[in-house]
Amino acid sequence: MIETAFAKLNLALHVRARQADGYHALETLFAFCADGDVVALTDAPGLAIAGPFAAGLDAGPDNLIARAAAAFAARFGVGGDAGFRLDKRLPVAAGIGGGSADAGAALRLLARRHGVAVDAPALLDLAAGLGADVPACLLSRAVRGEGRGDRLEPVAPLPPCPVLLVNPRVPLPTGPVFAGWDGADRGALAAGEPLAAALAGRNDLEAPALALRPEVGEVLALLRARAAARLVRMSGSGATCFALFDDEAARDAADAAVAAARPDWWRLPTRLR
């Protein structure tokens, strides 16, 4: 049994307030790409990690896949003997789901094996206990997130737009980016059709991310130079940025231009699912 840990995008991310508990009140539009890491159930216990971004990842009990499996077994009384293999294809600390997407894929595998609905309230509650992005990554479909990002509301399905993801191969941990937010509430995320709301929205974490990693600005500038790009934005807390296009030819031309300008950067031409 195999699941893709679909790369997560925040089409818009509005930070509204810093709360007393240290978390932030957010409004975001989650979308997911057709590609990502690959997680498989195995007969061997434990977690094995391979792939181009496997180096330095901890395969022990603190890994989110291991934590997800332990939480599933504690909640449902099954799955405690599950083993996993992770093919880590997405960069780490990159704003596109990472460990949350891997945990979501592991939970989908366990749910499929043991007959639990992916949108079962008990499973979504379990996912929220693992991290704010995990419930959205469990569902891996377009949703609006509020609160910490784990209070989810359905939205209309997104068209399967071609999308290009670009990362300058610099890690950008979430904590320092949120700590750099200036505390200004710049207004609510619009309701209604999600792509229109995203186009009218913003990512309030771009400024603090740029302060920490100016390379993010270079990525955004290269993508915004593409006249055919419908929406260019940083995802999550960065450093991955994305551009949406109307057709694959425009996306692939942008991919070639970025590759020529910065062959050292990571790129993923894909589409929204």
Steps between C-alpha positions, in 0.01 A plus 500: 500500500639834388387860544638824359568764763372778276693828510296763685462858379358797684342696216450779754600528865367782717637532852238683706633493857759356733325310779592470867589131458769589244301383197369734232145548374511421130280501192639295214404322180660159479555338161691185411718398210483171315855407608692468825676253725396135484408302812452121499385249760755223548521164675811608689434702816633852540569768242749488212584825320655535155485753217677819396410689820543215748831621641479605863140394554431317826332162452438459873184540706503881467447484124146614417426175317594301810299736720200471267515120512527499878208740534288293259568183698415675828174643362373202299672204665649372173801572281760492774714250307509706178829578330561774246738595222535869410637612164586863585471691174408846634746735671487528879388816687363630171143620567335225293384256766807287557452292811132597523433362151694184586295456818179556304600234249585254780160562661324442165684169463402386848144619451473310171643182652271510803179634347499848653357787293762762420262778604389325821487759781715280727770477233495875431523568874797265523664678206455840665690372802800431277525848349294787365544401131445127547117500473514681164781270384294198608216611271738630229231697322431871474366633830494824692683490831438726797608512863847346504422377149340181631137621500403402148215614278422352155547714191416445135742268321792670328572447131806279435722801418857432395731623776874542539662468844847650554718482810846663523621203707510692826307369802266744670362368831149616583566638850740785412277612211190528719711672767594763242139589415445868584164451672300713255156366406468581130147369464296189441530245225210538258224242486360348182672334204840389632723600210348848488546529877863391463567755227359773725695371800859495617753308709575698815808287565682606184653810661651323802615213276674747269672659798640161598567364151539761223522210254119478523482841334715375214260209443195726506662746258584228248149357514332841482700575187293236322213690339287184478504437876152549649609498863850510650545466874705342775336195658458479876806624687724436196743470345312329214316732261250407230348632180164396353454491123214450255679231299789257525697668220523824699594309815767302320644815342527653847662182630760516222568869568555440872722200425714709266529790746550295816580134428583449870143565612242223554202505265183293468271548200167349601128591518235559761297191582 
